[in-house]
Amino acid sequence: MDAELRLRCGAAAAGITSSAGAFGYIYDPLASQRVDELTLPNGAYITNTFDNVARLTGTWLINSQGSNLDSYVYAYNQAGQRTSVARAAGDYVNYTYDNIGELKTAQAMEAGGVANRWEEQFGYGYDPAGNLNYLTNSTFRQQFNVNSLDELMSVTNGGRLAVSGSTTSPATNVTVNTSNAMLYADTTFASTNQPWASGNNTYTAIAKDMYGRRSTNVSSVNVVGTNNAYSYDLNGNLLTDGTRCFAYDDENELISVWRTNGWRNDFVYDGKLRRRIERDYTWAGSSGWQQTNEVHFVYDGNLVVQERNLNNQPVVEYTRGNDLSGKLQGAGGIGGLLARSQDSLPATPFYAVSSYYHADGNGNVTMLVDASQVVVAKYLYDPYGNTLAQSGLLADANKYRFSSKEWCANAGLYYYLYRFYDSNLQRWVNRDPIQESGGLDLYSFVGGDPINLYDERGLVFGIPNPVVWALNSLLGSYATQLMQGCPSCPASSCNSCCNGIFLAGAAAIGATGIAGTVACLGLPPLWNAACAVAVEATMANNLIKLGKAAQQCSAKCGGNPSSNPPSNLPKSGPKAK
């Protein structure tokens, strides 16, 4: 690390040198904690861009020849919400929100808007408590019904399915159950209006390329017209959804999930509530459950850095760097994965085969490349984390995907340290361990806004707060003025001009923040504290960002340090939970 406690490359970066190699960080010269470039041991690199209020505007994975392998470019509205993302193949997704900031639509198009991407035509609706009430995708519709405790009671499905997937190289034709699918530039495909019957449905995709080669993949999905088999225990833990069964310990930790006469996963936790052992079983008829695998997890803090087998031999190692917080674990490791190293077995002679991660702006793993910069895993998700397409030799083997969290394939769950998340239901399987301190709805995922918010460990409630958006809008307006500088002012008064803009912006942000805090007091008792913390945190952090923008404005004037904005700004703000 350097004098500012930042990860660096070279000898000073011993903390991030692993069997996968050495990783180098290049920081913005003004915003000293902002990573502009991350160099990878295989010669590829990740470059990031930010706007004048430090919002990520783009992230690119570039190979050593300068080709773009994977990228995400974002646009924002004045409330600080992402309104679109453009991806490497030119396709893009537009987002809209309801009046309290919950995601309303996510609709994707091919480059230039020439065609809809039919597997990404999502619409969402919520009840007054923030529970997802319905979901649509093309012609498919799901209705979710909850009880007075926000526990899911039934799911009703209607319409027809959009079946999607991906090919490892460009295909000239793909059929799904003999129906031609739409082909897209990023090598994904979608077949709409696929019929289904209540129960297990099988779809066979056959792809052909220009050389006449064929590849066949068969997938099954269980769809029920109306599933009202959901039940919970008295602690609010999901016990069954009609297919899977769940068991918990006295700390409400999930210790077993299984499908009758099929598979079973058991989990063991340590005193810090971290899952340390996973045991996998398959049903062997009259012989009962037969163990097929056992994984032991080694942690650094709250993040897994190694997986070992039953014989205590290392199997997979993970190299981690700064996550979305700019620290090693401040965001629960989301966006901080650097490399996955598969260890050799037997361990003598030891060697590791490494691949390197790239993630989008919300820390969702979207690609892995190997030592030769060849893509070995690629993922496409819907907003709530369902995998729409995946391809590559390591696509199944790599467990860390949406939100950089571990995917448990049999269970269909993501592990967030303190809870498991079901992306298919867009909710947690049990109540928030911190109860109403994290918000009134104990099962809601990131307050209905997975495009702009993330959950670090299964505890944080992303409060949809219009006052927060007003504060962000003010920051954007005044910071833009500051970044443009004061070209019309005489040099002698340039610094005063910068200070004037800063003081006006600080006054507006302060007044809005105080008014917002007062408004929070009118909310229900269990919600007003979380609302006030979110407002106060945003106000404090926005004042810091505004001060940095003012310093950059002053620097354009010739940099008279004595005329810079006041130095008694808060060092950091309270963190919203």
C-alpha positions as CSV (number, residue, x, y, z in Angstrom):
1,M,0.0,0.0,0.0
2,D,1.0,3.6,-0.5
3,A,1.1,6.5,1.9
4,E,-2.7,7.0,1.5
5,L,-3.3,3.3,2.4
6,R,-4.3,2.5,-1.2
7,L,-3.5,-0.7,-3.0
8,R,-0.7,-0.3,-5.4
9,C,1.2,-2.4,-7.9
10,G,4.8,-3.7,-7.6
11,A,6.6,-4.6,-4.4
12,A,4.3,-2.4,-2.3
13,A,1.3,-4.5,-3.3
14,A,2.3,-7.7,-1.5
15,G,-1.1,-7.8,0.0
16,I,-2.8,-8.5,-3.3
17,T,-0.1,-10.7,-4.9
18,S,-1.3,-14.3,-4.9
19,S,-0.9,-17.5,-6.9
20,A,-2.9,-15.6,-9.6
21,G,-0.2,-13.0,-9.9
22,A,0.2,-9.3,-9.1
23,F,-2.5,-6.7,-9.7
24,G,-1.9,-2.9,-10.1
25,Y,-4.2,0.0,-9.2
26,I,-4.0,3.4,-10.9
27,Y,-5.9,6.1,-9.1
28,D,-7.5,9.3,-10.2
29,P,-5.0,12.2,-9.4
30,L,-7.7,14.3,-7.8
31,A,-10.2,11.8,-6.3
32,S,-7.5,9.8,-4.6
33,Q,-9.5,6.8,-3.7
34,R,-11.1,6.3,-7.1
35,V,-9.7,3.5,-9.2
36,D,-9.3,4.6,-12.9
37,E,-7.5,1.5,-14.0
38,L,-6.8,-2.0,-12.7
39,T,-4.1,-4.0,-14.4
40,L,-4.4,-7.8,-14.5
41,P,-1.5,-10.4,-14.5
42,N,-2.5,-11.7,-17.9
43,G,-1.9,-8.4,-19.6
44,A,-5.5,-7.3,-19.8
45,Y,-6.8,-4.4,-17.8
46,I,-10.0,-2.8,-16.5
47,T,-10.6,0.9,-16.9
48,N,-13.3,2.9,-15.2
49,T,-14.7,6.4,-15.8
50,F,-16.7,8.7,-13.5
51,D,-18.7,11.9,-13.7
52,N,-18.1,15.0,-11.8
53,V,-20.0,13.7,-8.7
54,A,-18.0,10.5,-8.6
55,R,-20.7,8.3,-10.1
56,L,-19.4,5.4,-12.3
57,T,-20.2,6.1,-15.9
58,G,-18.4,3.2,-17.5
59,T,-16.3,0.1,-16.9
60,W,-14.4,-1.8,-19.6
61,L,-12.4,-5.0,-19.7
62,I,-9.7,-4.5,-22.4
63,N,-7.3,-7.1,-23.7
64,S,-3.6,-6.4,-24.5
65,Q,-4.5,-5.7,-28.1
66,G,-6.8,-2.9,-27.1
67,S,-10.1,-4.8,-27.9
68,N,-13.1,-4.4,-25.7
69,L,-14.1,-7.7,-24.2
70,D,-16.8,-6.6,-21.8
71,S,-18.2,-3.2,-20.9
72,Y,-21.0,-1.3,-19.2
73,V,-21.7,2.4,-19.8
74,Y,-24.3,4.2,-17.6
75,A,-26.5,7.3,-17.9
76,Y,-28.2,9.0,-14.9
77,N,-31.1,11.2,-14.3
78,Q,-31.0,14.2,-11.9
79,A,-32.1,12.1,-9.0
80,G,-28.9,10.0,-9.4
81,Q,-30.8,6.9,-10.7
82,R,-29.3,4.9,-13.6
83,T,-31.6,5.4,-16.6
84,S,-29.7,3.2,-19.1
85,V,-26.7,0.9,-19.6
86,A,-25.0,0.2,-22.9
87,R,-23.1,-3.1,-23.2
88,A,-20.1,-4.2,-25.3
89,A,-22.1,-5.5,-28.3
90,G,-23.9,-2.2,-28.6
91,D,-27.2,-3.5,-27.0
92,Y,-28.6,-1.4,-24.2
93,V,-31.2,-1.5,-21.4
94,N,-33.5,1.5,-20.4
95,Y,-34.8,1.7,-16.9
96,T,-37.8,3.6,-15.4
97,Y,-38.9,4.0,-11.8
98,D,-42.1,4.7,-9.9
99,N,-42.6,7.7,-7.7
100,I,-40.7,6.3,-4.7
101,G,-37.8,4.9,-6.7
102,E,-38.7,1.3,-7.1
103,L,-37.7,-0.3,-10.5
104,K,-40.7,-0.1,-12.9
105,T,-39.4,-1.3,-16.2
106,A,-36.1,-2.7,-17.7
107,Q,-36.4,-3.0,-21.4
108,A,-33.5,-4.0,-23.7
109,M,-32.9,-3.3,-27.3
110,E,-30.2,-4.2,-29.9
111,A,-27.7,-1.6,-31.0
112,G,-29.5,1.3,-32.6
113,G,-32.9,0.3,-31.3
114,V,-33.4,-2.0,-34.3
115,A,-35.0,-4.8,-32.4
116,N,-36.3,-5.7,-28.9
117,R,-34.3,-8.2,-26.9
118,W,-37.3,-10.3,-26.0
119,E,-35.8,-12.0,-23.0
120,E,-35.3,-8.6,-21.4
121,Q,-38.7,-6.8,-21.5
122,F,-39.4,-6.6,-17.8
123,G,-42.1,-4.8,-15.9
124,Y,-42.5,-4.7,-12.1
125,G,-45.2,-3.6,-9.7
126,Y,-45.1,-3.4,-5.9
127,D,-47.6,-3.2,-3.0
128,P,-47.6,-0.3,-0.5
129,A,-45.2,-2.3,1.8
130,G,-42.6,-2.7,-0.9
131,N,-43.3,-6.4,-1.7
132,L,-43.0,-7.3,-5.4
133,N,-46.6,-7.7,-6.5
134,Y,-46.2,-8.7,-10.1
135,L,-43.6,-9.3,-12.8
136,T,-43.9,-9.3,-16.5
137,N,-41.5,-10.4,-19.2
138,S,-42.8,-10.2,-22.8
139,T,-46.1,-12.1,-22.6
140,F,-45.3,-13.9,-19.3
141,R,-46.8,-12.6,-16.1
142,Q,-46.3,-13.6,-12.4
143,Q,-48.5,-12.5,-9.5
144,F,-47.1,-12.6,-6.0
145,N,-49.4,-12.6,-3.0
146,V,-48.3,-12.1,0.6
147,N,-49.9,-12.2,4.0
148,S,-50.0,-9.5,6.7
149,L,-46.5,-10.5,7.8
150,D,-45.2,-10.0,4.2
151,E,-44.6,-13.8,4.0
152,L,-45.2,-15.1,0.4
153,M,-48.3,-17.2,0.3
154,S,-48.8,-17.9,-3.5
155,V,-47.4,-17.3,-6.9
156,T,-49.7,-17.3,-10.0
157,N,-48.2,-17.7,-13.5
158,G,-49.8,-16.8,-16.8
159,G,-49.0,-16.1,-20.4
160,R,-46.1,-17.7,-22.3
161,L,-42.4,-18.0,-21.6
162,A,-39.4,-16.4,-23.3
163,V,-36.7,-19.1,-23.4
164,S,-33.2,-17.6,-23.6
165,G,-29.6,-18.7,-23.7
166,S,-26.2,-18.2,-25.2
167,T,-23.8,-19.8,-27.7
168,T,-20.0,-19.8,-27.2
169,S,-19.5,-18.5,-30.8
170,P,-21.8,-16.8,-33.3
171,A,-24.7,-19.1,-34.5
172,T,-26.5,-18.8,-37.8
173,N,-29.6,-20.5,-36.5
174,V,-31.1,-21.5,-33.1
175,T,-34.3,-23.4,-32.6
176,V,-36.1,-24.0,-29.3
177,N,-38.5,-26.9,-29.4
178,T,-38.3,-26.5,-33.3
179,S,-39.3,-22.8,-33.2
180,N,-36.8,-20.3,-34.6
181,A,-35.2,-18.1,-32.0
182,M,-34.1,-14.5,-32.3
183,L,-30.3,-14.1,-32.5
184,Y,-28.5,-11.2,-31.0
185,A,-25.1,-9.6,-31.5
186,D,-23.7,-10.7,-28.1
187,T,-24.3,-14.4,-29.1
188,T,-27.4,-14.7,-26.9
189,F,-30.8,-15.8,-28.3
190,A,-34.4,-15.8,-27.2
191,S,-37.5,-17.7,-28.3
192,T,-40.8,-16.1,-27.2
193,N,-44.3,-17.4,-26.8
194,Q,-43.1,-20.8,-25.7
195,P,-46.0,-22.8,-24.2
196,W,-45.9,-24.5,-20.8
197,A,-48.0,-26.9,-18.8
198,S,-48.3,-26.9,-15.0
199,G,-45.4,-29.0,-13.8
200,N,-42.0,-29.8,-15.3
201,N,-41.4,-28.4,-18.8
202,T,-38.5,-29.4,-21.1
203,Y,-37.0,-27.1,-23.8
204,T,-34.4,-28.3,-26.3
205,A,-32.2,-25.7,-28.0
206,I,-30.3,-26.7,-31.2
207,A,-27.7,-24.2,-32.5
208,K,-25.9,-24.3,-35.9
209,D,-23.0,-22.2,-37.1
210,M,-21.7,-21.3,-40.5
211,Y,-19.6,-24.4,-40.7
212,G,-22.6,-26.7,-40.2
213,R,-21.7,-27.7,-36.7
214,R,-24.5,-28.4,-34.3
215,S,-24.9,-28.1,-30.5
216,T,-27.8,-29.3,-28.5
217,N,-28.8,-28.2,-24.9
218,V,-31.8,-29.4,-23.0
219,S,-33.2,-27.5,-20.0
220,S,-36.1,-28.1,-17.7
221,V,-38.1,-25.7,-15.7
222,N,-40.9,-26.3,-13.2
223,V,-43.8,-23.9,-13.7
224,V,-47.1,-24.1,-11.8
225,G,-50.2,-22.3,-12.7
226,T,-50.8,-21.3,-9.1
227,N,-48.4,-22.4,-6.4
228,N,-49.9,-21.9,-2.9
229,A,-47.6,-24.4,-1.1
230,Y,-45.5,-21.7,0.6
231,S,-45.3,-22.0,4.4
232,Y,-43.2,-20.5,7.2
233,D,-42.4,-21.2,10.8
234,L,-43.2,-18.9,13.6
235,N,-39.8,-17.1,13.1
236,G,-40.7,-16.2,9.6
237,N,-38.4,-18.7,7.9
238,L,-39.6,-20.2,4.7
239,L,-40.1,-24.0,5.2
240,T,-41.3,-25.1,1.7
241,D,-42.3,-23.7,-1.6
242,G,-43.8,-27.0,-2.7
243,T,-40.6,-28.3,-4.3
244,R,-37.8,-27.4,-2.0
245,C,-37.7,-27.9,1.8
246,F,-35.8,-25.7,4.3
247,A,-34.5,-26.2,7.9
248,Y,-32.9,-23.7,10.3
249,D,-31.0,-23.6,13.5
250,D,-31.8,-21.6,16.6
251,E,-30.1,-18.5,15.1
252,N,-32.4,-18.8,12.1
253,E,-29.5,-19.8,9.9
254,L,-30.3,-22.1,7.0
255,I,-28.8,-25.5,7.8
256,S,-30.4,-27.7,5.2
257,V,-32.2,-27.4,1.9
258,W,-33.4,-30.4,-0.1
259,R,-35.8,-31.8,-2.7
260,T,-37.5,-35.0,-1.6
261,N,-35.9,-38.0,-3.2
262,G,-33.5,-35.8,-5.1
263,W,-30.7,-33.8,-3.6
264,R,-29.8,-32.1,-0.3
265,N,-27.3,-29.4,0.8
266,D,-26.4,-29.1,4.5
267,F,-24.5,-26.1,6.0
268,V,-22.4,-25.7,9.2
269,Y,-21.7,-22.3,10.7
270,D,-19.0,-20.9,13.1
271,G,-19.5,-18.6,16.0
272,K,-19.4,-15.5,13.8
273,L,-22.4,-16.9,11.8
274,R,-20.2,-17.6,8.8
275,R,-20.9,-20.8,6.8
276,R,-17.8,-22.9,7.2
277,I,-18.8,-26.3,5.7
278,E,-21.2,-27.4,2.9
279,R,-22.1,-31.1,2.5
280,D,-23.9,-32.3,-0.6
281,Y,-26.0,-35.4,-0.9
282,T,-28.0,-37.3,-3.5
283,W,-30.9,-39.7,-2.9
284,A,-30.0,-43.3,-3.5
285,G,-33.4,-45.0,-3.0
286,S,-33.4,-47.7,-0.4
287,S,-29.8,-46.6,0.6
288,G,-31.0,-43.2,1.6
289,W,-28.9,-40.1,1.3
290,Q,-25.4,-40.6,-0.1
291,Q,-22.8,-37.8,0.4
292,T,-21.3,-36.7,-2.9
293,N,-19.2,-33.7,-1.9
294,E,-17.9,-31.6,1.0
295,V,-16.5,-28.1,0.9
296,H,-14.7,-26.3,3.7
297,F,-14.5,-22.5,3.5
298,V,-11.5,-20.4,4.6
299,Y,-12.2,-16.8,5.4
300,D,-10.4,-13.5,5.5
301,G,-12.8,-11.5,7.7
302,N,-16.2,-12.1,6.2
303,L,-15.1,-13.1,2.7
304,V,-14.2,-16.5,1.4
305,V,-10.6,-16.7,0.1
306,Q,-10.2,-20.5,-0.2
307,E,-12.3,-23.7,-0.6
308,R,-10.9,-27.0,0.7
309,N,-12.1,-30.5,0.2
310,L,-12.8,-33.3,2.7
311,N,-9.1,-34.1,3.0
312,N,-8.3,-30.4,3.8
313,Q,-6.6,-29.9,0.4
314,P,-7.0,-26.5,-1.3
315,V,-9.3,-26.7,-4.3
316,V,-10.1,-23.1,-5.2
317,E,-8.5,-19.9,-4.1
318,Y,-9.9,-16.4,-4.5
319,T,-7.9,-13.2,-4.9
320,R,-9.8,-10.1,-3.7
321,G,-9.2,-6.4,-4.0
322,N,-11.2,-3.2,-3.4
323,D,-14.9,-3.7,-3.6
324,L,-17.5,-1.0,-4.5
325,S,-16.8,0.8,-1.2
326,G,-13.2,1.5,-2.2
327,K,-12.1,-0.8,0.6
328,L,-11.4,-4.5,0.9
329,Q,-14.7,-5.5,2.6
330,G,-16.7,-2.3,3.0
331,A,-19.3,-3.5,0.5
332,G,-19.3,-7.1,1.5
333,G,-16.8,-7.9,-1.2
334,I,-19.3,-6.9,-4.0
335,G,-17.2,-5.9,-7.0
336,G,-14.0,-6.8,-5.4
337,L,-13.2,-10.2,-6.9
338,L,-9.9,-10.3,-8.8
339,A,-9.1,-13.9,-9.6
340,R,-10.2,-17.5,-9.3
341,S,-7.4,-20.0,-9.0
342,Q,-8.2,-23.7,-9.5
343,D,-5.6,-25.7,-7.5
344,S,-4.1,-28.9,-8.8
345,L,-5.0,-32.2,-7.2
346,P,-3.0,-34.1,-6.1
347,A,-1.3,-31.1,-4.6
348,T,2.3,-32.3,-5.4
349,P,3.6,-30.8,-7.6
350,F,1.4,-27.8,-6.9
351,Y,0.1,-25.5,-9.6
352,A,-2.9,-23.2,-10.0
353,V,-4.8,-22.3,-13.1
354,S,-6.1,-18.8,-12.7
355,S,-8.9,-16.8,-14.4
356,Y,-9.7,-13.1,-13.9
357,Y,-13.0,-11.4,-13.0
358,H,-14.8,-8.4,-14.5
359,A,-18.0,-7.0,-13.0
360,D,-20.6,-4.4,-14.0
361,G,-21.3,-1.2,-12.0
362,N,-23.3,-3.0,-9.4
363,G,-20.6,-5.7,-8.8
364,N,-22.3,-8.4,-10.7
365,V,-19.7,-10.8,-12.2
366,T,-20.2,-10.7,-16.0
367,M,-17.0,-12.2,-17.4
368,L,-13.9,-14.3,-16.6
369,V,-10.9,-14.5,-18.8
370,D,-8.0,-16.9,-18.5
371,A,-4.2,-16.4,-18.6
372,S,-4.4,-16.1,-22.4
373,Q,-7.2,-13.5,-22.2
374,V,-9.7,-16.0,-23.6
375,V,-13.2,-15.6,-22.3
376,V,-13.9,-18.7,-20.1
377,A,-17.2,-17.5,-18.5
378,K,-19.8,-14.9,-19.5
379,Y,-23.1,-14.1,-17.7
380,L,-26.2,-12.1,-18.4
381,Y,-28.7,-11.4,-15.6
382,D,-32.1,-9.8,-15.2
383,P,-32.3,-6.9,-12.7
384,Y,-33.0,-9.2,-9.7
385,G,-30.2,-11.7,-10.5
386,N,-31.8,-14.4,-12.5
387,T,-29.3,-15.8,-15.1
388,L,-30.7,-15.2,-18.6
389,A,-27.7,-16.6,-20.4
390,Q,-24.3,-18.0,-19.6
391,S,-21.5,-19.5,-21.7
392,G,-17.8,-20.6,-21.3
393,L,-15.8,-23.5,-19.9
394,L,-15.9,-22.1,-16.4
395,A,-19.5,-20.8,-16.4
396,D,-20.8,-23.6,-14.3
397,A,-17.6,-24.1,-12.1
398,N,-17.4,-20.4,-11.1
399,K,-19.8,-19.9,-8.2
400,Y,-19.5,-16.2,-7.7
401,R,-21.9,-14.3,-9.9
402,F,-24.7,-11.8,-9.1
403,S,-23.6,-9.2,-6.6
404,S,-20.3,-11.1,-6.5
405,K,-22.1,-13.6,-4.2
406,E,-21.9,-17.4,-4.2
407,W,-24.5,-19.2,-6.3
408,C,-25.8,-22.5,-4.8
409,A,-27.0,-24.2,-7.9
410,N,-29.1,-27.0,-6.5
411,A,-30.8,-24.8,-3.9
412,G,-31.3,-21.9,-6.4
413,L,-30.0,-19.5,-3.8
414,Y,-27.4,-16.8,-3.4
415,Y,-25.4,-16.7,-0.2
416,Y,-25.1,-13.2,1.3
417,L,-23.3,-14.2,4.6
418,Y,-26.3,-13.6,7.0
419,R,-29.1,-14.7,4.7
420,F,-29.9,-16.6,1.4
421,Y,-31.5,-14.7,-1.4
422,D,-33.9,-16.4,-4.0
423,S,-33.5,-14.4,-7.2
424,N,-36.5,-16.4,-8.8
425,L,-38.8,-15.0,-6.1
426,Q,-36.9,-11.6,-5.9
427,R,-36.9,-11.9,-2.1
428,W,-35.0,-13.3,0.9
429,V,-36.1,-16.8,2.3
430,N,-36.3,-15.5,5.8
431,R,-36.7,-12.3,7.8
432,D,-34.0,-9.7,8.2
433,P,-31.7,-10.6,11.2
434,I,-31.6,-7.0,12.3
435,Q,-35.5,-6.9,12.1
436,E,-37.2,-3.6,11.5
437,S,-33.9,-1.7,11.9
438,G,-33.3,-2.6,8.2
439,G,-36.8,-1.4,7.1
440,L,-40.4,-2.4,7.6
441,D,-40.5,-5.1,4.9
442,L,-38.2,-7.9,6.3
443,Y,-38.1,-9.8,3.0
444,S,-37.7,-7.1,0.3
445,F,-34.5,-7.1,-1.7
446,V,-32.8,-3.6,-1.8
447,G,-36.0,-1.7,-1.5
448,G,-37.1,-2.7,-5.0
449,D,-34.2,-0.9,-6.7
450,P,-31.6,-3.5,-7.8
451,I,-30.2,-1.2,-10.5
452,N,-28.8,1.4,-8.1
453,L,-28.6,-0.4,-4.7
454,Y,-26.9,-3.5,-3.4
455,D,-27.1,-5.5,-0.2
456,E,-23.7,-6.1,1.4
457,R,-24.5,-9.0,3.7
458,G,-28.2,-9.7,3.8
459,L,-28.8,-6.9,6.4
460,V,-28.9,-3.5,4.7
461,F,-32.2,-2.0,3.6
462,G,-32.0,0.2,0.5
463,I,-34.6,2.8,1.6
464,P,-36.4,4.4,-1.4
465,N,-36.2,8.0,-0.2
466,P,-37.2,10.9,-2.4
467,V,-35.3,13.4,-0.2
468,V,-32.1,11.4,-0.9
469,W,-32.8,11.8,-4.6
470,A,-33.4,15.5,-4.2
471,L,-30.1,15.9,-2.4
472,N,-28.3,14.0,-5.2
473,S,-30.0,16.2,-7.8
474,L,-28.8,19.4,-6.0
475,L,-25.3,17.9,-5.8
476,G,-25.3,17.2,-9.6
477,S,-26.5,20.7,-10.4
478,Y,-24.0,22.6,-8.3
479,A,-21.1,20.3,-8.9
480,T,-21.6,20.6,-12.7
481,Q,-21.3,24.4,-12.3
482,L,-18.2,24.0,-10.3
483,M,-16.6,21.6,-12.7
484,Q,-17.2,24.0,-15.5
485,G,-15.3,26.6,-13.6
486,C,-15.8,30.4,-13.7
487,P,-14.5,31.4,-17.2
488,S,-16.5,34.6,-17.2
489,C,-15.0,35.9,-14.0
490,P,-11.8,38.0,-13.8
491,A,-8.8,36.0,-12.6
492,S,-8.8,38.1,-9.4
493,S,-12.3,37.0,-8.5
494,C,-12.3,33.5,-9.8
495,N,-11.8,31.8,-6.5
496,S,-14.5,33.9,-5.0
497,C,-16.8,32.7,-7.8
498,C,-16.0,29.1,-6.9
499,N,-16.6,29.7,-3.3
500,G,-19.9,31.4,-4.0
501,I,-21.2,28.4,-6.0
502,F,-20.0,26.1,-3.2
503,L,-21.7,28.1,-0.5
504,A,-25.0,28.3,-2.4
505,G,-24.9,24.6,-3.1
506,A,-24.0,23.7,0.5
507,A,-26.9,25.9,1.8
508,A,-29.4,24.3,-0.6
509,I,-28.2,20.8,0.3
510,G,-28.2,21.6,4.0
511,A,-31.7,23.1,3.9
512,T,-33.1,20.2,2.0
513,G,-31.4,17.7,4.3
514,I,-32.8,19.3,7.4
515,A,-36.3,19.5,5.9
516,G,-36.0,15.9,4.9
517,T,-34.9,14.8,8.4
518,V,-37.9,16.6,9.8
519,A,-40.2,14.9,7.2
520,C,-38.8,11.5,8.3
521,L,-40.3,12.0,11.7
522,G,-43.8,11.7,10.2
523,L,-43.1,8.2,9.1
524,P,-44.0,5.1,11.2
525,P,-41.8,4.7,14.3
526,L,-39.9,1.7,12.9
527,W,-39.1,3.4,9.6
528,N,-38.3,7.0,10.6
529,A,-34.9,6.2,12.1
530,A,-33.7,4.5,8.9
531,C,-35.1,7.4,6.8
532,A,-33.3,10.0,8.9
533,V,-30.0,8.1,8.8
534,A,-30.2,7.8,5.0
535,V,-30.9,11.5,4.6
536,E,-28.1,12.6,7.0
537,A,-25.6,10.2,5.4
538,T,-26.4,11.5,1.9
539,M,-26.3,15.1,3.1
540,A,-22.9,14.7,4.7
541,N,-21.4,12.7,1.8
542,N,-22.7,15.2,-0.8
543,L,-21.2,18.1,1.1
544,I,-17.9,16.3,0.9
545,K,-18.2,15.7,-2.8
546,L,-19.3,19.3,-3.4
547,G,-16.2,20.5,-1.5
548,K,-14.0,18.4,-3.7
549,A,-15.6,19.8,-6.8
550,A,-15.1,23.4,-5.4
551,Q,-11.4,22.6,-4.9
552,Q,-11.1,21.5,-8.5
553,C,-12.9,24.7,-9.6
554,S,-10.4,26.8,-7.6
555,A,-7.5,24.8,-9.1
556,K,-8.6,26.0,-12.5
557,C,-8.3,29.6,-11.3
558,G,-4.7,29.2,-10.5
559,G,-5.1,27.4,-7.2
560,N,-4.9,29.9,-4.3
561,P,-5.2,27.4,-1.4
562,S,-6.4,30.1,1.0
563,S,-9.4,30.7,-1.2
564,N,-10.5,27.0,-1.3
565,P,-13.8,26.0,0.3
566,P,-14.0,25.7,4.1
567,S,-11.9,22.8,5.4
568,N,-14.2,21.9,8.3
569,L,-16.3,19.6,6.1
570,P,-17.3,16.2,7.7
571,K,-14.7,13.5,7.1
572,S,-17.5,11.0,6.4
573,G,-21.2,10.6,6.9
574,P,-23.2,8.0,8.8
575,K,-23.9,4.9,6.8
576,A,-27.5,4.2,5.9
577,K,-28.7,0.8,7.0
